[in-house]
């Protein structure tokens, strides 16, 4: 006769620690690449981008309750950062913070990629199933790539601050209106604007090429960070025009989403996240 027994606290804790250890081991192991070969990348164009955006809208319409819940925190984060900049006398960082949001946007869309993947396969798309997938093998490389984007974002803020110091700084601005006036009516202000646009373009181009398909690929295939990065760079290299167009669409959509106090991101982020998944499916063989 089979009996169920309640284990003592020590044995239960040991089992839990063993489970955590296995998950952590899988996460670390997933950072490296088991598959060494970069898959075939396809040539894509405007038709593929348009189809990806259309499917992104369809995914958002089908999953809007879940995805709005997933991204509702990001407008709040943007508002908090803006409030911090005002209260800490860092008004000059308001634009770099807003402009740098696309640098970490791919990390914010991780759950959306998985929802699109599961919907495409006819699988359950509830948050329990999604979060269960984003553990173990997937967790390690996603966190590693996310840390890379976070580091790039931090360097962008440092660069933007340095540009401000040598142009309109180093004295702090307490008023956004005064900062805007000095930015658009002085030579130093225009130097800051043009230098910021040029340096920001470099950061944005790097992140675009690095994250074009890497995050969806890490979720979809048992590859590590090196292969995912190499594949994303290969897609960008084969499709420079389509990559640039996609970057402009993403940047323009995020700007529109930020205008009403970041509230528009609740709609823009999900559509872009789902569309990125479908663009990956068209770009990588």
C-alpha positions in Angstrom: 0.0 0.0 0.0 1.4 3.4 -1.0 1.7 6.0 1.7 2.2 9.7 1.4 4.4 11.2 4.1 5.3 14.7 5.1 9.0 15.2 5.0 10.8 16.9 7.8 11.8 20.6 7.2 15.5 19.7 6.6 14.7 17.2 3.8 12.1 19.6 2.3 14.6 22.4 2.3 17.3 20.2 0.8 14.9 19.3 -2.1 14.0 22.9 -2.7 17.7 23.9 -2.7 18.5 21.1 -5.1 15.7 22.3 -7.5 17.0 25.9 -7.3 20.5 24.6 -7.9 19.4 22.7 -11.0 17.6 25.8 -12.4 20.6 28.0 -11.7 22.9 25.5 -13.3 20.7 25.3 -16.4 20.6 29.1 -16.6 24.4 29.4 -16.4 24.8 26.5 -18.9 22.5 28.2 -21.3 24.7 31.3 -21.6 27.2 29.4 -23.8 26.3 28.0 -27.2 25.6 24.4 -27.6 24.8 25.0 -31.2 27.8 26.6 -32.8 26.6 27.3 -36.3 24.9 30.5 -37.2 21.6 29.6 -38.9 20.7 30.8 -42.4 19.5 34.4 -42.5 17.0 35.5 -45.1 16.7 38.7 -47.1 13.8 40.8 -45.8 12.2 44.0 -47.1 9.3 46.4 -46.5 6.8 43.7 -47.2 8.2 41.6 -44.4 8.2 44.5 -42.0 4.6 45.4 -42.9 3.6 41.8 -42.4 5.4 41.7 -39.0 3.6 44.8 -37.9 0.2 43.5 -39.0 0.8 40.3 -37.0 2.0 42.3 -34.1 -1.3 44.2 -34.1 -3.2 40.9 -34.4 -1.4 39.5 -31.4 -2.0 42.6 -29.3 -5.7 42.5 -30.2 -5.9 38.8 -29.2 -3.9 39.1 -26.0 -4.4 42.7 -25.0 -5.4 42.1 -21.4 -2.3 40.1 -20.6 0.1 42.3 -22.5 -1.2 45.5 -21.1 -0.7 44.1 -17.6 2.8 43.1 -18.7 3.9 46.6 -19.9 1.8 48.9 -17.7 4.8 49.2 -15.3 7.0 50.8 -17.9 5.2 54.1 -18.2 5.3 54.3 -14.4 9.0 53.8 -14.5 9.4 56.5 -17.1 7.4 58.9 -15.0 9.4 58.1 -11.9 12.7 58.7 -13.7 11.4 62.0 -15.0 10.4 63.0 -11.5 13.8 62.0 -10.2 15.5 64.1 -12.8 13.5 67.2 -11.8 14.0 66.7 -8.0 17.7 65.8 -8.2 18.6 68.8 -10.3 19.3 66.6 -13.3 16.9 68.2 -15.8 19.5 67.9 -18.5 19.1 64.1 -18.4 15.4 64.1 -19.2 15.9 63.8 -22.9 18.8 61.3 -22.7 16.6 59.1 -20.4 13.7 59.3 -22.9 15.8 58.8 -25.9 17.7 55.9 -24.3 14.5 53.9 -23.6 14.8 52.0 -26.9 18.2 50.8 -25.7 16.5 48.6 -23.1 13.2 48.1 -24.9 14.1 44.6 -26.1 14.5 43.4 -22.5 11.0 44.8 -21.7 9.5 42.7 -24.4 10.8 39.3 -23.4 7.4 38.1 -22.3 5.7 39.4 -25.4 8.1 37.4 -27.6 7.1 34.2 -25.7 3.4 35.0 -26.0 3.7 35.4 -29.8 5.6 32.2 -30.0 3.0 30.3 -28.0 0.1 31.8 -29.9 1.8 30.9 -33.2 2.0 27.3 -32.1 -1.5 27.2 -30.6 -0.2 26.8 -27.1 -1.5 28.3 -23.8 -0.5 32.0 -23.5 -1.4 32.7 -19.9 1.3 34.3 -17.7 1.9 31.1 -15.7 2.9 29.2 -18.9 4.9 32.1 -20.2 6.9 32.6 -17.0 7.5 28.8 -16.7 9.2 28.9 -20.1 11.4 31.9 -19.3 13.4 30.0 -16.7 16.3 27.5 -16.8 18.0 27.4 -20.1 16.4 30.7 -21.3 17.0 32.7 -18.1 20.8 32.8 -18.2 21.4 34.1 -21.7 18.5 36.5 -21.5 19.8 38.0 -18.3 23.3 38.2 -19.8 22.2 40.0 -22.9 19.9 42.2 -20.8 23.0 43.2 -18.7 24.8 44.1 -21.9 22.0 46.4 -22.9 21.8 47.9 -19.4 25.6 48.7 -19.6 25.1 50.3 -23.0 22.3 52.4 -21.6 24.5 53.5 -18.6 27.3 54.5 -21.0 24.9 56.5 -23.1 23.8 58.5 -20.0 27.4 59.1 -19.1 28.2 60.3 -22.6 25.1 62.5 -22.6 26.1 64.0 -19.3 29.6 64.6 -20.5 28.3 66.4 -23.6 26.2 68.6 -21.5 29.1 69.4 -19.1 31.3 70.7 -21.9 28.5 72.7 -23.6 25.8 74.2 -21.3 27.1 72.8 -18.0 28.3 72.2 -15.4 25.9 74.4 -13.5 22.6 72.5 -12.9 19.3 73.6 -14.4 16.3 73.9 -12.1 13.8 74.7 -14.9 13.1 72.7 -18.0 12.0 75.9 -19.8 15.3 77.6 -19.2 17.2 74.5 -20.4 15.1 74.4 -23.6 15.7 78.2 -24.1 19.4 77.8 -23.8 19.5 74.7 -25.9 17.8 76.3 -28.9 19.0 79.9 -28.7 22.7 79.6 -28.0 25.6 78.2 -29.9 26.6 75.9 -27.0 23.1 74.6 -26.9 23.1 73.7 -30.6 26.5 72.0 -30.2 25.0 69.9 -27.4 22.0 69.0 -29.5 24.0 68.0 -32.6 26.7 66.1 -30.6 24.0 64.3 -28.6 22.2 63.3 -31.8 25.4 62.0 -33.3 26.5 60.0 -30.3 23.0 58.8 -29.6 22.8 57.5 -33.2 25.9 55.4 -32.7 24.5 53.9 -29.4 21.1 53.2 -31.1 22.7 51.6 -34.1 24.8 49.3 -32.0 21.8 48.2 -29.9 19.6 47.8 -33.0 22.1 45.4 -34.6 22.8 43.5 -31.4 19.1 43.0 -30.4 17.4 42.8 -33.8 16.6 39.1 -33.5 18.8 37.9 -30.6 16.2 38.0 -27.8 13.5 36.1 -29.8 16.1 33.6 -30.9 17.2 32.9 -27.3 13.6 32.1 -26.4 13.0 30.0 -29.6 16.2 27.9 -29.9 18.7 26.3 -27.6 21.5 28.6 -28.5 23.6 30.8 -26.2 24.5 34.5 -26.3 27.4 34.2 -28.8 25.3 32.5 -31.6 22.3 34.8 -30.9 24.5 37.9 -31.2 26.2 36.6 -34.3 22.9 35.8 -36.0 21.5 39.3 -35.2 24.6 40.9 -36.7 24.3 38.7 -39.7 20.7 39.7 -40.3 21.6 43.4 -40.0 24.6 43.0 -42.3 22.5 41.2 -45.0 19.6 43.6 -44.7 21.0 47.1 -43.9 18.1 49.0 -45.5 15.4 46.9 -43.8 17.3 47.2 -40.5 17.5 50.9 -40.8 13.8 51.2 -41.7 12.8 49.0 -38.7 14.9 51.1 -36.4 13.2 54.3 -37.7 9.8 52.7 -37.2 10.6 51.6 -33.6 12.1 55.0 -32.7 9.2 56.9 -34.2 6.6 54.7 -32.5 8.3 55.0 -29.1 8.5 58.8 -29.4 4.7 58.9 -30.1 4.2 56.6 -27.1 6.1 58.8 -24.8 4.4 62.1 -25.6 1.4 61.7 -23.3 3.4 61.1 -20.1 4.6 57.7 -21.4 1.0 56.4 -21.3 1.1 55.5 -25.0 3.8 52.9 -24.3 1.0 50.6 -23.0 -0.1 50.2 -26.6 3.2 50.8 -28.5 5.4 48.4 -26.6 3.2 45.4 -27.0 2.7 45.9 -30.8 6.4 46.4 -31.3 7.3 43.4 -29.1 5.0 41.1 -31.0 6.1 42.4 -34.3 9.7 41.8 -33.4 8.9 38.2 -32.9 7.3 37.9 -36.4 10.2 39.8 -38.0 12.6 37.3 -36.4 10.6 34.4 -37.8 10.9 35.9 -41.3 14.6 36.9 -41.0 16.1 33.7 -39.6 15.8 30.4 -41.5 
